Each structure stands twice: as structure tokens, then as C-alpha cells.
Amino acid sequence: MARVFNFSAGPAMLPEEVLQQAREEMLDWHASGMCVAEMSHRGKEFVSIAEQAEADLRELLAVPDGYKVLFLQGGASSQFAMVPMNLLKGGTTADYINTGSWSKKAIAEAKRFCDLKVAASTEDTRFTRAPTQGELALNANAAYVHYTPNETIQGVEFPYVPETGDKPLAADMSSCILSRPIDISRYGVIYAGAQKNVGPAGLTIVILREDLIGQPIAGTPAMFDYKIHADAGSMYNTPPTYAWYLAGLVFQWIKRLGGLDAMAAINERKAQALYAAIDSSGLYTNPVEPACRSWMNVPFTLADPALDEIFLAEAKGAGLVTLKGHRSVGGMRASIYNAMPEEGVRALIGFMQEFEHRHG
Ligand SMILES: *Cc1c(COP(=O)(O)O)cnc(C)c1O
């Protein structure tokens, strides 16, 4: 068996230990005689899996009292609608910070529900930085403020948490949740599609301050109402049970590593090594302001784009796959989420240096 180092932006690598454990438990989970995918979501076996996963996630993120943790479906893209549908609470406007492709999608969706204001945009500098706190033009009538702490496509990460006074802060953490410790109490709602840093596609994590629940806009479908999911313990309908279980195994894997402080130290080392290799080379360039460079998604271009296809083919031959950059940015992108081992980043750096030596 030859596993590759997969730099995909998502669905992305899962920790090998987690896949091994899932394999061992595939046919018979804990002497139940069943695969987790075959269990009733209301049976005691699955309920114990679900509760353990929530408890582990709460422990990892130190979620304070007064927050619900939901395990939903529909991806971050459904949250682009659920956030305005539930957080406007009779208001007619919200503030959105525009830092890249995912912010733009969130903005386009929220415009269906309110007359939103863009509090800051870095589009004029091609999304190569996050705005500073001083640049945020927050509007007194905004029902909430939305931002994207890590832009997966541009590789831009906020080096701070925006200060929004009494306005709830909504954050799309799809590509950075669990990459480092965060102070949950700064946020009204955090959401993340699982397929980057949590588990398989099909599961969406939502962490939500309880006082924001319960006033959806008129006509909100049941599946888009946070209260319905919160009151039902994320079992209003059949949840994505197998994805929830695998996410739970990932949470236990992070706990075994030492929790989010340990995870953050590893992620910082991986990112710094890769950016240092890019910055010290004559062939590779990353355009993002150093203070705003993502720990998770590292886009880079080659000085001669004619080398792109050769780079990708040779990398694949070396077991380093899915490095092609997003079509809107071009070049390459190495996504180095939690599950990418340091060894994978070292292998990529070694390959890049050797490639430059031959072609640079
Ligand atoms: C991948 C991604 C999304 C889209 O997630 P889906 O689960 O496919 O809807 C949204 N926001 C960010 C920051 C992402 O990285």
C-alpha cells in the first residue's frame, strides 16, 4: 500500500491513525455487530458516539457554557444562508468583511436576506492581506458582523479577531477550525464544513451562542432554523452519522497529540518551513503579506508558468498530489491542514528545492 501526501484543499487528508481505527471498527463497532453507518441515530450506540464527539470538541475548543454545538449537513454554503436567516432577528442590515473568494460567496448569499454593508474589502490589492481593525467601517445598525478568518483559496488568514463591540461576530472557519486554540467567547457563531480540518464531507459544525437562537426570519424552513436543530440535539432529521463518528475519531486523535496548543505548534512549524523555502527561492513566490499568511493553505506561483505542468507531474511521481492552485489564482496551492504530517511538508520542500535546482 502506497499512501501519498495529498495537498488537496478539501476534501483533504485524514490522519492515518484515524483511518486505521475506522478500518478496524468497520464491520463490528465495539461488539455491536454493526458498522457505525448501519446504526440507528437514536440507538444507544450511536448516541454514545455522538455525545462523546461533542464532549471532545467542547473540550478541545474550551467551549464556554451558553453555547450550542451542532452537527449539521449542507456545508458552509448552507451556513451562508442560515447565518442571516437566524441572526438578523428583525434587523435589515449586517456587516461583511470581504477578504477573498469565500467571503464573496457569503456576501452574495446574505444579500438575498438583507441590505448588507461591506465593512472592508481587500479586493483592490487582489486579496493578499486582511484589513486592519482600523480599516473596518462598522455600521451601527448591523445585526452582526461576518468574516472569513482563513481564506482557503487566497491563503490569507486574519492575524487578529475583529473587535465588534456588542455586535455578534460570525466566522466561517471551514479551513482553520481546530488548527490552533481560539477564544470562543469572542464569537456569536462559528461554522465549518468538516472536509478540510475535521473529517469527511457531509458534516457541518456550528458553534452558536444560545441567545442568538430562536428568532428566524419569517418563512425559514425547519432545516434552516438553528433552534429546531439545537432543541433536537442535531437529530431533528437523520444526521450524517458516519461523518460524525469519523470527526469524533479525529477529535480523539488531536487530544492524544496534546490538544490545540500542540496542534498549533506543529502547524506553525509546517507553515514557517514552507514559507521560508518559498521566500528563499528564486523560482517560487507567495504574494500574501507575511503577517496574514495562512497556516493551512499556501498558494505559490512558479516564475515561469510554463513549468507548472512539469512541476505537477513530477510532484505526483514523488507521491505529492493535488498541488494545482485554484483556477482563480493559478500556480500551486499546498493545503497543509492538521492531518498533513510534518514529514509531508518536508517531502514537498525537498522536492521543490530539487525541482528548482534542475529547472530554475
Ligand atoms: C470549502 C469552504 C467553503 C465551502 O464549504 P462547503 O462545505 O463545500 O459548502 C466555505 N468557506 C470556506 C472558508 C471554505 O474553505
PDBQT file of the ligand as one rigid body, heavy atoms in Angstrom, charges set to zero:
ROOT
HETATM    1  C1  LIG A 401     -14.540  24.943   1.493  1.00  0.00    +0.000 C 
HETATM    2  C2  LIG A 401     -15.047  26.219   2.050  1.00  0.00    +0.000 A 
HETATM    3  C3  LIG A 401     -16.395  26.593   1.958  1.00  0.00    +0.000 A 
HETATM    4  C4  LIG A 401     -17.423  25.750   1.247  1.00  0.00    +0.000 C 
HETATM    5  O1  LIG A 401     -17.762  24.671   2.011  1.00  0.00    +0.000 OA
HETATM    6  P1  LIG A 401     -18.906  23.637   1.590  1.00  0.00    +0.000 P 
HETATM    7  O2  LIG A 401     -18.884  22.720   2.771  1.00  0.00    +0.000 OA
HETATM    8  O3  LIG A 401     -18.470  23.000   0.296  1.00  0.00    +0.000 OA
HETATM    9  O4  LIG A 401     -20.174  24.378   1.431  1.00  0.00    +0.000 OA
HETATM   10  C5  LIG A 401     -16.791  27.777   2.539  1.00  0.00    +0.000 A 
HETATM   11  N1  LIG A 401     -15.912  28.565   3.178  1.00  0.00    +0.000 NA
HETATM   12  C6  LIG A 401     -14.607  28.249   3.271  1.00  0.00    +0.000 A 
HETATM   13  C7  LIG A 401     -13.674  29.172   4.005  1.00  0.00    +0.000 C 
HETATM   14  C8  LIG A 401     -14.136  27.067   2.719  1.00  0.00    +0.000 A 
HETATM   15  O5  LIG A 401     -12.832  26.751   2.826  1.00  0.00    +0.000 OA
ENDROOT
TORSDOF 0
